[in-house]
Amino acid sequence: MRGLGYAILGAAFLAVLGVVGNADFEDELREAVYYCDMVASGAWPDYDNIAQHCPKTYQTAAEYFPDYTPPKY
């Protein structure tokens, strides 16, 4: 009986890790889209020198967020 409890606890732990990992990825993607938007609007300089990756960032955001529409620049 003790082994079953450990198995359930382990499965729950892995499920929580999966949810947290996905949330972390989505937060990072939203931050990247925000950075690209701010650079494209001219509000921020491209201080990270990654503006050339913004089209791929927008494409990835459109794939992961169904309600997301990439900007038209």
Buried (B, 14 or more C-beta within 10 A) or exposed (E): EEEEEEEEEEEEEEEEEEEEEEEEEEEEBBEBBEBBBEBBEEEBEBEEEEBEBBEEBBEBBBEEEEEBEBEEE
